[in-house]
Amino acid sequence: MKQMHYLFVGYPFSGKTTLAKELEKRFGFVRVSVDDVKNELGFENVSDADISDESWNNIFKELDKRIIENLKEGKTVLNEYAWVTREWRDRAKKLADDLGIETKIIFVDIPEIIVRKRWQENRSKNKRFDIPEDVFEEAVNQFEKPKENEDVLTYKEIDSLDNWINQNM
């Protein structure tokens, strides 16, 4: 299988992490998650809105470092940044482009009404860290669906995971 840099794109609570973890498990790809790095750097259970710009810069520097190191080692990277806008996706893509490695976007295409329901359920059951309403709304409002010219693989929950993997990976 060809080395690749995959960007996971979708609303909060769309299932990006769930899909990335499944691909990590099945293929041994390296998963790099903004949430994991944020927690490792001491911001576990801290709202995104309460993290300073300087700290966010450090988080993103660490993410970039991990992505570049793994790509240089010949590994396929599953990149779980906050890929809400085309500008952010292009920035991430450049990391791999500079190393001559192709980037594909995996768009987890789940309707907004469903992610809102999942977010509300999480708020009552605390299955994962809560996203405050203002942060959730900002991500939803700023979200730019990827365009076909971004080299997109689209996953919908109605797709059979096995069939989707067989067709796309």
C-alpha positions as a Markdown table, in Angstrom:
| # | Residue | x | y | z |
|---|---|---|---|---|
| 1 | Met | 0.0 | 0.0 | 0.0 |
| 2 | Lys | 1.3 | 3.4 | -1.0 |
| 3 | Gln | 2.3 | 5.8 | 1.8 |
| 4 | Met | -0.3 | 8.5 | 2.2 |
| 5 | His | -1.2 | 11.5 | 4.4 |
| 6 | Tyr | -5.0 | 11.4 | 5.2 |
| 7 | Leu | -6.8 | 14.4 | 6.6 |
| 8 | Phe | -10.0 | 13.7 | 8.5 |
| 9 | Val | -12.7 | 16.3 | 7.8 |
| 10 | Gly | -16.2 | 16.7 | 9.2 |
| 11 | Tyr | -18.3 | 18.3 | 11.9 |
| 12 | Pro | -17.5 | 17.7 | 15.6 |
| 13 | Phe | -19.1 | 14.4 | 16.6 |
| 14 | Ser | -19.3 | 13.1 | 13.0 |
| 15 | Gly | -17.2 | 10.0 | 13.8 |
| 16 | Lys | -13.8 | 11.1 | 12.5 |
| 17 | Thr | -11.9 | 9.6 | 15.4 |
| 18 | Thr | -13.9 | 6.4 | 15.3 |
| 19 | Leu | -13.0 | 5.9 | 11.7 |
| 20 | Ala | -9.4 | 6.9 | 12.1 |
| 21 | Lys | -9.0 | 4.5 | 15.0 |
| 22 | Glu | -10.5 | 1.7 | 12.9 |
| 23 | Leu | -8.0 | 2.4 | 10.0 |
| 24 | Glu | -5.2 | 2.6 | 12.6 |
| 25 | Lys | -6.2 | -0.8 | 14.0 |
| 26 | Arg | -6.6 | -2.5 | 10.6 |
| 27 | Phe | -3.6 | -1.1 | 8.8 |
| 28 | Gly | -1.2 | 0.0 | 11.4 |
| 29 | Phe | -1.2 | 3.6 | 10.2 |
| 30 | Val | -0.1 | 6.3 | 12.6 |
| 31 | Arg | -2.9 | 8.4 | 14.0 |
| 32 | Val | -2.1 | 12.0 | 15.0 |
| 33 | Ser | -4.9 | 13.7 | 17.0 |
| 34 | Val | -5.1 | 17.3 | 18.1 |
| 35 | Asp | -7.1 | 16.1 | 21.2 |
| 36 | Asp | -4.4 | 13.6 | 22.2 |
| 37 | Val | -1.6 | 16.2 | 21.8 |
| 38 | Lys | -3.6 | 18.8 | 23.7 |
| 39 | Asn | -4.2 | 16.4 | 26.6 |
| 40 | Glu | -0.5 | 15.3 | 26.6 |
| 41 | Leu | 0.6 | 18.9 | 26.9 |
| 42 | Gly | -1.5 | 19.4 | 30.0 |
| 43 | Phe | -4.8 | 20.6 | 28.7 |
| 44 | Glu | -7.0 | 17.6 | 29.5 |
| 45 | Asn | -10.5 | 18.7 | 30.5 |
| 46 | Val | -9.7 | 22.3 | 29.5 |
| 47 | Ser | -12.0 | 23.9 | 27.0 |
| 48 | Asp | -10.5 | 24.9 | 23.7 |
| 49 | Ala | -11.7 | 28.5 | 24.4 |
| 50 | Asp | -9.6 | 28.6 | 27.6 |
| 51 | Ile | -6.3 | 27.7 | 25.9 |
| 52 | Ser | -4.1 | 30.7 | 25.1 |
| 53 | Asp | -3.0 | 31.4 | 21.5 |
| 54 | Glu | 0.6 | 30.7 | 22.6 |
| 55 | Ser | -0.4 | 27.3 | 23.9 |
| 56 | Trp | -2.3 | 26.5 | 20.7 |
| 57 | Asn | 0.8 | 27.5 | 18.7 |
| 58 | Asn | 2.8 | 24.9 | 20.8 |
| 59 | Ile | 0.1 | 22.3 | 20.3 |
| 60 | Phe | 0.1 | 22.8 | 16.5 |
| 61 | Lys | 4.0 | 22.8 | 16.4 |
| 62 | Glu | 4.0 | 19.5 | 18.2 |
| 63 | Leu | 1.3 | 18.1 | 15.8 |
| 64 | Asp | 3.3 | 19.2 | 12.7 |
| 65 | Lys | 6.5 | 17.7 | 14.2 |
| 66 | Arg | 4.8 | 14.4 | 14.7 |
| 67 | Ile | 3.3 | 14.4 | 11.2 |
| 68 | Ile | 6.6 | 15.3 | 9.5 |
| 69 | Glu | 8.6 | 12.7 | 11.6 |
| 70 | Asn | 6.2 | 9.9 | 10.7 |
| 71 | Leu | 6.0 | 10.8 | 7.1 |
| 72 | Lys | 9.8 | 11.0 | 6.8 |
| 73 | Glu | 9.9 | 7.5 | 8.3 |
| 74 | Gly | 7.7 | 6.2 | 5.5 |
| 75 | Lys | 4.6 | 5.8 | 7.5 |
| 76 | Thr | 1.0 | 6.6 | 6.5 |
| 77 | Val | -0.4 | 9.3 | 8.7 |
| 78 | Leu | -4.1 | 9.7 | 9.8 |
| 79 | Asn | -4.3 | 13.4 | 10.6 |
| 80 | Glu | -7.0 | 14.4 | 13.0 |
| 81 | Tyr | -6.5 | 18.2 | 13.2 |
| 82 | Ala | -9.4 | 20.6 | 13.2 |
| 83 | Trp | -9.8 | 20.6 | 9.4 |
| 84 | Val | -12.8 | 22.9 | 9.3 |
| 85 | Thr | -11.8 | 25.3 | 6.5 |
| 86 | Arg | -10.1 | 24.9 | 3.2 |
| 87 | Glu | -7.3 | 27.2 | 4.4 |
| 88 | Trp | -6.5 | 24.8 | 7.3 |
| 89 | Arg | -6.6 | 21.8 | 5.0 |
| 90 | Asp | -4.3 | 23.5 | 2.5 |
| 91 | Arg | -1.9 | 24.2 | 5.4 |
| 92 | Ala | -1.8 | 20.6 | 6.5 |
| 93 | Lys | -1.5 | 19.4 | 2.9 |
| 94 | Lys | 1.6 | 21.5 | 2.4 |
| 95 | Leu | 3.4 | 19.5 | 5.2 |
| 96 | Ala | 3.1 | 16.4 | 3.1 |
| 97 | Asp | 3.6 | 18.1 | -0.3 |
| 98 | Asp | 6.9 | 19.5 | 0.9 |
| 99 | Leu | 8.0 | 15.9 | 1.5 |
| 100 | Gly | 6.6 | 14.7 | -1.9 |
| 101 | Ile | 3.8 | 12.7 | -0.2 |
| 102 | Glu | 0.2 | 12.7 | -1.4 |
| 103 | Thr | -2.6 | 13.9 | 0.8 |
| 104 | Lys | -6.2 | 12.6 | 0.6 |
| 105 | Ile | -9.1 | 14.0 | 2.5 |
| 106 | Ile | -11.5 | 11.6 | 4.2 |
| 107 | Phe | -14.7 | 13.5 | 4.6 |
| 108 | Val | -16.9 | 11.9 | 7.2 |
| 109 | Asp | -20.2 | 13.2 | 5.8 |
| 110 | Ile | -22.7 | 13.1 | 8.6 |
| 111 | Pro | -25.7 | 15.6 | 8.6 |
| 112 | Glu | -25.5 | 18.5 | 11.0 |
| 113 | Ile | -28.8 | 17.4 | 12.7 |
| 114 | Ile | -27.1 | 14.1 | 13.6 |
| 115 | Val | -23.9 | 15.6 | 15.0 |
| 116 | Arg | -26.0 | 18.1 | 17.0 |
| 117 | Lys | -27.9 | 15.2 | 18.5 |
| 118 | Arg | -24.7 | 13.3 | 19.3 |
| 119 | Trp | -23.2 | 16.5 | 20.9 |
| 120 | Gln | -26.3 | 16.9 | 23.1 |
| 121 | Glu | -26.2 | 13.2 | 24.1 |
| 122 | Asn | -22.5 | 13.5 | 25.0 |
| 123 | Arg | -23.3 | 16.5 | 27.2 |
| 124 | Ser | -25.7 | 14.4 | 29.2 |
| 125 | Lys | -23.7 | 11.2 | 29.3 |
| 126 | Asn | -20.1 | 12.5 | 29.3 |
| 127 | Lys | -18.7 | 9.8 | 27.0 |
| 128 | Arg | -16.0 | 12.2 | 25.9 |
| 129 | Phe | -14.8 | 15.6 | 26.8 |
| 130 | Asp | -17.6 | 18.2 | 26.3 |
| 131 | Ile | -17.3 | 20.8 | 23.7 |
| 132 | Pro | -18.8 | 24.1 | 24.9 |
| 133 | Glu | -21.7 | 25.5 | 22.9 |
| 134 | Asp | -19.8 | 28.4 | 21.5 |
| 135 | Val | -16.9 | 26.2 | 20.3 |
| 136 | Phe | -19.3 | 23.7 | 18.8 |
| 137 | Glu | -21.3 | 26.4 | 17.0 |
| 138 | Glu | -18.1 | 28.1 | 15.7 |
| 139 | Ala | -16.9 | 24.8 | 14.2 |
| 140 | Val | -20.3 | 24.1 | 12.6 |
| 141 | Asn | -20.6 | 27.6 | 11.3 |
| 142 | Gln | -17.1 | 27.8 | 9.9 |
| 143 | Phe | -17.1 | 24.3 | 8.4 |
| 144 | Glu | -16.4 | 24.2 | 4.6 |
| 145 | Lys | -17.3 | 21.0 | 2.9 |
| 146 | Pro | -14.4 | 19.8 | 0.9 |
| 147 | Lys | -14.6 | 20.3 | -2.9 |
| 148 | Glu | -13.9 | 17.5 | -5.4 |
| 149 | Asn | -10.6 | 19.2 | -6.4 |
| 150 | Glu | -9.3 | 18.5 | -2.9 |
| 151 | Asp | -8.9 | 14.7 | -3.6 |
| 152 | Val | -11.8 | 13.6 | -1.4 |
| 153 | Leu | -12.9 | 10.2 | -0.2 |
| 154 | Thr | -16.3 | 10.5 | 1.3 |
| 155 | Tyr | -17.5 | 8.2 | 4.1 |
| 156 | Lys | -21.2 | 8.1 | 5.2 |
| 157 | Glu | -22.4 | 6.1 | 8.1 |
| 158 | Ile | -24.8 | 4.3 | 5.7 |
| 159 | Asp | -21.8 | 2.9 | 3.9 |
| 160 | Ser | -20.6 | -0.6 | 4.9 |
| 161 | Leu | -17.2 | 0.1 | 6.6 |
| 162 | Asp | -15.7 | -3.0 | 5.0 |
| 163 | Asn | -17.0 | -2.1 | 1.5 |
| 164 | Trp | -15.8 | 1.5 | 1.9 |
| 165 | Ile | -12.3 | 0.3 | 3.0 |
| 166 | Asn | -12.1 | -2.2 | 0.2 |
| 167 | Gln | -13.0 | 0.5 | -2.4 |
| 168 | Asn | -10.9 | 3.4 | -1.0 |
| 169 | Met | -7.9 | 2.2 | 0.9 |
